Amino acid sequence: MSERITTPFTAESTAAEVIDGVDLAGERAIVTGAASGIGVETARALASAGAEVTLAVRDVVAGTRVAADITSTTGNPKIFVEQLDLSDQSSIAAFVARWSGPLDILVDNAGIMATPELRTAEGWELQFATNHLGHFALTTGLHDALTSSGKARVVVVSSVGHINGEVLFDDLDFTAHPYDAWAAYSQSKTANILFAVEAAKRWADDGIAVNALNPGRIASTNLSRHMETPPAAFDPKGNTGVSVKNIEQGAATSVLLAASPLVAGVTGRYFEDCQEAVPFEPGTRRGVAAYALDPVKAERLWRVSLDRTWG
């Protein structure tokens, strides 16, 4: 077994602390969902280190406001905004077609959680379609740009919520089972990790590192807008007392994997609190479930996802 990766940073570390001293001048980054929440702080950290950052967002007006704020706080004028709807495969294809040149950092950050039963134009369950299939299509579509970097990093934002359920290969869209918002969310977050596992294996020779992460329970982001109970108190399994991070702390692990020299060359792993996660143990809200790292499941999900998107 590979040695577990640890860093000096902790659950309390902020994105600014993680990026301190890192030089990203000349590098190009994309952050999805960068109009709100930890996406903003992830983009801000990368910009503060000198990277050119594209905010890939559904709401271009909101993204433009964020870009202006990031430029104001970092002094970096190379902040761009592009429209991207991860639930719309035509929007993803258009974004990929517009991109030109190498790509050094891709942060698959955007996500939705515990939505009512909603479907895409294809009839796909919306959380799986957005959180996993959208990012799968985007990342595989940008593969050549990532390869051109020679040292690209892909960061996939998952969740501790993956421990509540596997990918339901026999009913991905909840057409045979009654829809359950949390089961659908858990499936999509497990899929995020499996995607990182398989992409890391397939792209190892392309100089592309791919890792997934749990940002932690974050207060006051749009992700919790479908929840009736405040995120500080809520847990779908009934647990309480889960610690809550601020947004700057929530972005720290994403920034670590996107830019820190401490994890250069690390790929195919799952992190939380700026460390590689330990195996999940029942009764806890930490760690990574074994099924989320299963190479057989990862390869199966890749084939299914490729067939649905670029197949």
Number of C-alpha atoms within 10 A of each C-alpha: 3 4 6 10 15 15 12 9 16 16 18 15 19 24 25 20 16 25 23 12 10 15 17 19 13 9 19 22 24 26 23 27 25 29 26 17 22 26 26 24 26 29 31 29 27 29 29 23 20 21 25 23 25 22 26 27 24 21 16 16 13 14 24 18 12 23 26 15 15 23 16 11 12 15 13 19 16 15 22 16 23 18 18 25 19 27 25 16 23 12 17 22 17 12 18 19 11 9 12 9 11 19 24 26 27 24 29 28 25 27 22 17 22 19 18 13 15 13 15 14 10 11 11 19 21 26 30 26 26 22 27 28 28 26 24 26 21 23 21 16 18 20 18 14 19 26 19 16 19 15 16 26 27 27 26 30 25 30 23 21 25 27 23 18 19 19 23 14 12 10 10 17 21 16 12 9 10 8 15 13 16 20 20 27 25 25 25 33 34 28 29 28 32 31 30 29 26 23 24 22 18 12 16 15 11 17 17 26 28 30 29 30 28 27 25 25 20 21 18 16 13 13 18 17 15 13 12 8 11 12 19 16 13 16 16 11 11 7 12 11 9 15 13 17 20 17 24 22 26 29 33 30 31 34 25 26 30 27 23 18 13 14 16 14 14 16 23 19 21 28 24 25 25 28 21 21 20 14 11 15 12 10 8 10 17 20 20 27 22 10 18 25 21 14 15 11 19 24 18 13 18 19 11 13 20 14 10 15 18 12 8
